[in-house]
Amino acid sequence: MDLFKRGRIGNVRLKNRIIMAPMGTKPESDGSYSTNSINYFEERAKGGAGLIITGANIVSTKYEERPENELSDFHNVEKLAVLIERCHHHGTKVFVQITPGLGRMVYADPYTPPIQLVTKLIHFGSRI
């Protein structure tokens, strides 16, 4: 297989078969893509990636805090559109990974040992 040959995933035509796996980036305080994040993805597009898959984008903070980029309002989606336009300018396709949340994979507090965390949950009436 030649990585530099054109490729396809379903109906999506790729300029080559170089695919960047999902990479999480630090969002702005409002959950939108930061300028640094947008530049990060654009540099990968400039470098020749045929497809970039974004890191997880949470669609709601209803059930858990936002640990990554959020797409629950127009401003945040607009920033994602800027990222995609910049990648498209270099001929790179973008797949956006969306999630309702991270569930059990959500970031843990490194300063609270697990037993204290369980005690806190029981104290506040939560079920495990």
N, C-alpha and C positions, 0 to 999 in steps of 0.2 A: 504494500500500500504506500502510495506517495502522499505525504502530508501536504504538499503544495498543490495537489490537484484539486479542482473544484469538487465540492461535495454537496450532499442534500440530507436534510432531516425532514421527512415528510414533504411538505410543499415549500420548505424554506431552502433557498439556494445559498450555499456558502462559497466565499471566494477561495477558501482552502479548508483543510481539515484540522487546523490548529484551533483547539477549543480551550478557553480558560475556565477552569472549574470555579464554582462559587467561592467568593472571597468576601467575608464580612468587612464592612468599613464602619468607622465611628460616625454616627449621625450628628447633625447640629442639635442644639438643645430642644428644638421643636420637632425633632424626628426626621427632618428632611435631609437629603444628601448634601454634604458639605462641599465647598469648592475644592478642597483637597481630594475628596472622594471622587468627584467628577473628573478632576485632572488625572487621578490614578487610573481610572478605567479608560480615559481617552489615550493615555500613554500606551496602554496595552493594545488598543486599537491601532495606534500609529505603528507599533512594533510588529503588526501583521496578523494578529489573531483573527480568525475567520468568524468566531463566535465567542461571545462573553456571556457567562451566566452570572447574574448578580448574586450576592448573598441574600439571606432571607429578609423579606420585607413584611413587617407585621401589618395587618389590615385593621386592627382594632386594639385599643388598650382597655377594653371592657373587662377582661378577665385577668390580665396581668400587666405589670409595668412594661414599658417599651425598652427592650434590651438591644434593639437594632433599628434600622430605618423603618419609618412608618408611612403608610400610604392612605391614611384615613381622611385627609382633606386635600382640597385642590392645590394649595401651595406646595405640598409635599410631592404630589403627582407631577406638578409642573417642573420641579427640580429634577425628578426622574426623567422627564421628557428632554430636558437639557442634556443630561448624561447620554441618553439614547441618540439624540441628534448629533452630538459630537462623535460618537462611535460610528454612526451611519456615514458621517462625512468621510471616514477612512475606509468605508466598504465593509465594516464589521457589523454583524447582526448581534442583537442583544436579547437574551431570554431573561425574563424577570421572575425570580423565585418569590412566591408569595406564601404567607403562612398566617393562620389565625392566632398563632403564638408559639412559644417554644415548649410549653407544657413542662414535663419533667426535665427537659434539657435547659431550662432557663438558668441564667447565671446564678451561682450560689454566692453567698456572703463568705469570703475566705476567712473572716475573723470570728465567725460563730461556729463552734464545733457542732457536728450533727446532733448530739444528745441535747444540747441547749436549744437547738432549733425545734426538735420534737417537743421539748418541754414548753416552749413558747406557743407552738401550735395547739397543744392540749389546753394550755392556760386560756387561750382565746376561744376555745370551743370548736376549733377546726377538727375535721376528721382527716386521718391519714389514709 
